[in-house]
Amino acid sequence: QVQLVESGGGLVQAGGSLRLSCAASGRSFSSLGMGWFRQAPGKEREFVARITPNGRTTYYADSVKGRFTISRDNAKNTVYLQMNSLKPEDTAVYYCNRVVAGTTSPYGSWGQGTQVTVSA
């Protein structure tokens, strides 16, 4: 069973940057496609970005393309989300999770998430 712990959120002004981290337990991390998701107040959780097990291929939601970068370090069992040029509409709780290969569909249990708040 993989457990996920997100961190790195906070309060930032519009145009600023944050780097989120997601630490995963378990020895199977390097074989897992991973993704970032977010949920804003009153809205459904949505896909943000995903990365293949070897880290060579990434895919982004249109709303974050060109501003966010997903990466991973399999030696540290960690996936990252570098967020630049943040906008108030990026405000949400951010989660990581496993993703079904070739899709944006998450599976497995969720971590507690990390809050990102972007002020105008």
C-alpha positions as CSV (number, residue, x, y, z in Angstrom):
1,Q,0.0,0.0,0.0
2,V,1.5,3.3,-1.1
3,Q,1.0,6.2,1.3
4,L,1.3,9.8,0.0
5,V,2.3,13.0,1.9
6,E,2.1,16.3,0.1
7,S,3.9,19.4,1.3
8,G,5.1,22.8,0.1
9,G,1.9,24.8,-0.1
10,G,1.4,28.2,1.3
11,L,0.2,31.8,0.6
12,V,1.8,33.6,-2.3
13,Q,1.0,36.7,-4.4
14,A,-0.1,36.5,-8.0
15,G,2.9,36.0,-10.2
16,G,4.8,34.2,-7.5
17,S,6.1,30.6,-7.4
18,L,5.8,27.5,-5.2
19,R,7.3,24.1,-5.3
20,L,5.1,21.2,-4.1
21,S,6.5,17.8,-3.0
22,C,4.8,14.5,-2.7
23,A,6.7,11.8,-0.7
24,A,5.5,8.2,-1.3
25,S,6.1,5.2,0.8
26,G,6.7,1.7,-0.6
27,R,9.2,0.1,-2.9
28,S,7.0,0.3,-6.1
29,F,7.2,4.0,-6.6
30,S,9.5,3.8,-9.6
31,S,7.0,1.7,-11.5
32,L,4.1,4.1,-10.9
33,G,2.7,6.8,-13.1
34,M,2.1,9.8,-10.9
35,G,-0.1,12.9,-11.1
36,W,-1.0,16.1,-9.4
37,F,-4.6,17.1,-8.9
38,R,-6.3,20.1,-7.2
39,Q,-9.7,20.9,-5.7
40,A,-10.9,24.5,-5.2
41,P,-13.7,25.4,-2.8
42,G,-17.0,24.3,-4.1
43,K,-15.5,22.6,-7.1
44,E,-14.7,19.0,-8.1
45,R,-11.2,17.7,-7.9
46,E,-9.4,18.2,-11.3
47,F,-6.3,16.9,-13.1
48,V,-3.3,19.2,-13.2
49,A,-0.3,17.2,-14.5
50,R,1.1,13.7,-14.8
51,I,4.4,12.0,-15.3
52,T,5.4,8.5,-16.5
53,P,7.3,6.1,-14.2
54,N,10.7,6.9,-15.8
55,G,10.0,10.6,-15.8
56,R,10.5,11.1,-19.6
57,T,6.9,12.0,-20.5
58,T,4.7,14.6,-18.9
59,Y,1.2,15.9,-19.7
60,Y,-0.5,19.0,-18.4
61,A,-4.0,20.5,-18.2
62,D,-4.4,23.4,-20.5
63,S,-4.9,25.8,-17.6
64,V,-1.4,25.2,-16.3
65,K,0.6,24.4,-19.4
66,G,3.7,26.6,-19.7
67,R,3.5,27.6,-16.0
68,F,3.7,24.3,-14.1
69,T,6.4,21.6,-14.3
70,I,6.0,18.1,-12.9
71,S,9.1,16.1,-12.2
72,R,10.2,13.1,-10.0
73,D,13.1,11.7,-8.2
74,N,12.7,7.9,-8.0
75,A,15.7,7.6,-5.7
76,K,13.8,9.7,-3.2
77,N,10.3,8.3,-3.9
78,T,9.2,11.9,-4.5
79,V,7.3,13.7,-7.2
80,Y,7.4,17.5,-7.5
81,L,5.2,20.3,-9.0
82,Q,7.0,23.5,-9.7
83,M,4.4,26.3,-10.1
84,N,5.4,29.6,-11.6
85,S,3.4,32.7,-12.6
86,L,0.7,31.7,-10.2
87,K,-2.8,33.1,-10.5
88,P,-5.6,33.5,-8.0
89,E,-7.6,30.8,-9.9
90,D,-4.8,28.4,-8.9
91,T,-6.0,28.6,-5.3
92,A,-6.9,25.0,-4.2
93,V,-5.8,22.1,-2.2
94,Y,-3.3,20.1,-4.2
95,Y,-3.0,16.4,-4.1
96,C,-0.8,13.8,-5.7
97,N,-1.8,10.3,-6.6
98,R,-1.1,7.3,-8.8
99,V,-2.5,7.5,-12.4
100,V,-3.6,4.8,-14.7
101,A,-1.0,4.6,-17.5
102,G,-1.8,6.8,-20.5
103,T,-4.7,8.5,-18.7
104,T,-5.4,11.3,-16.3
105,S,-7.4,9.0,-14.0
106,P,-6.2,8.7,-10.4
107,Y,-6.5,5.5,-8.4
108,G,-5.7,4.5,-4.8
109,S,-6.2,6.4,-1.6
110,W,-5.4,10.1,-1.3
111,G,-3.1,12.0,1.0
112,Q,-4.1,15.0,3.1
113,G,-3.2,17.5,0.4
114,T,-1.4,20.8,0.7
115,Q,-3.2,24.2,0.5
116,V,-2.1,26.7,-2.1
117,T,-3.5,30.2,-1.8
118,V,-2.7,32.9,-4.4
119,S,-3.7,36.4,-3.5
120,A,-4.5,39.0,-6.2
